[in-house]
Amino acid sequence: MLYKQSKEYLLEKLKASGLKSKPYTTQKSLEKSQESHIGAVLFESETLIRNGSKTLFRDQEGARKKRRKVFDRALTFTVIIGDYTDEAVETMFGAFLSSLDRGIYVNGDYVPIEVEGADWVDKDDSILKAQVAVQIKIRFDGGLYRDTDFAKVTEIEVESIAKNDGKEFADGSE
């Protein structure tokens, strides 16, 4: 779900920033484009790193659970904004960046969003028909989790409870 939700999130934000045409999602379709006013969300890479951290929580029914983060997942996308003029690209670029949240929730887990940088290119340095374009690298830092239940404790019998008053008991009695 992380890939799908991250990509959809970026497409929504790109459209909301003023893109009038349909955004591209593949390099091949972007290269074939003859448009000058252009937007794209392209998947770049995913890194996976093993992680063994644990968190305790209660589910909706109140049962205690243990969540283990099996992998750290970092997905990187490139968002491309292109247009006829520097001003038009700058306006959309500013609107896009200011609309980004610090993170999103995927399956109830918070996924931070980091903007790694931007590269500006003009028509001589690009395959695009746009006069000027900006390419923004954006990373989603998520994870892959496994939830487990706690073992049921059924064989315990409490015989007595005594007040301690700060002293230690050797055998359970004073």
N, C-alpha and C positions, 0 to 999 in steps of 0.2 A: 504493500500500500504506500510506502514511502515514496517510491519513484512516481507513481501515478498522481498522488496528492501534491507532491512538490511541483511537478510539471503543470498540473491544472492551476495551482496557485499562481505560478509565474505567468501563465497565459492570461488569467483574469486580470492581474495587475498591469500587464502590458496593454491589454485592451482599454482598461480604465485610465491609462496615462495619455490616451489620445490617438491610439492606432486606429485608423479607419479601415484598413484592409485586413484580410484574414491572416493571422500570424502563421509562419512556417514552422514545422517541427522536425524537418529532415534537411541535411546538408544538400542532398541531391535536388530537392524541390526548390531550395533557396538559390542554388546556382542557376537553375533554369528560369528563375523569375526575371521579368523585364520591368518590374516596378521600381520607381525611385523612392516612394513612400513605403517603407518596408519594416516589418518586425518579425522576429523569430525567437523561439526558445529551443535550443539544441542541447541534448544530453552530451556531456563531455566524458565523465569518468565516475567510477565508484571505488572507494577504498574500503577494505574490511580489515579490522584489527580485533583479535580476540580480547575479550574482556570477561572478568569473572565477578564483577561487583554484584551485590545483593541489596534488595530493598524489601522491607516488610510493609504490607498494606492489608486493608480489609476490602473485600469485594462488596457488591451492592446488597448481598444478603447478610453481610456482617461476618462472614467466615474469614479467618486470617489466612493470608497467602504470602508466599515468598516469590519475588520476581528477580530472576537472574538475567543480567545483561550478557548475552552470549557473545555478541559482536558489536563493535562500534562501526557504524556505517556513515560514510561521508560521500554524499552525491553532489557532483559539481555540474552546473548548467551554464551555458553561455546565452545571454539574452542580447539580441542585436536590434538596434534601433537605427533606421536610416531614413534620410529625407533629402529634399532639394537644398536646404540651407542649414548653415551652422545653427542659426537661431531656432529653427524648427526642431532640430535634433536635441539641442540643449534644453528646450522647453519640455519635450517628452521625457528626456533623461532625468531632469529634475523631478517631474511629476512621478515617474516610475520609482525612483529611489525614495522619495518622501512617502510613497504609499506602502513600502515594504514594512512588515511587522518585524519584531525582534525574533519571532518564532511562530510555529504553527503546532497544532495538536494532531497527531496521527495515531489512531487507535488508542486514544487516551494518554499517549506519551508526548511530552513536550519536545519539539525538535527546533533547536536554535537555527537561525538563518544568518549567514555571514556573507557580506559583500567583499570579495577578495580583491577587486580592482576593476579598472576600465581601460580599454585601449581605443583611441580615436584613430580612424582611418579616413582618407579622402578617396575620391573615385579612382585615382591612379594606383593606389595601393590595395585595391579590393576587387573581388570578382563581382561585387554588387553593382547595380545600375545607379544606386543612390550617389549623390554628390558627396555626402559626408555620412559617416556612420560611427556609432559607438558600440563596442562589444563589452558587456559587463559579465564578469565571472561571479557566480553566486553559489555558495555551498550550503547544503542542508546537513546538519550533524545529528543523525538519528542513531538507532540501534536495532538490534534483533534480540527479542526477549523470550524467555521461557518462564512460565508461571507454574509453581508447584504448591500443593496443599501442605499443611503441617500434619505430621503423624498424629493420630488420635490417641489421647491418653485415657485408657479405660481401666487399667489395673491398679490405680492408686486409691488408697483408703486412708482418710484422715482420722487418727484416733483421738488426739487432743491438741488443743492450741493453748500455749502458755505465754504470758507476757514476759518479755525479755528484760526490761529495765536496764539495758545496756550491758548485761553480763552475758557471757557465752555459755551455752549448755554443752555438756560433754556427751550425754546420752539422751537428751530430749527432756529430762526432768531437772528440777533445781537441785 
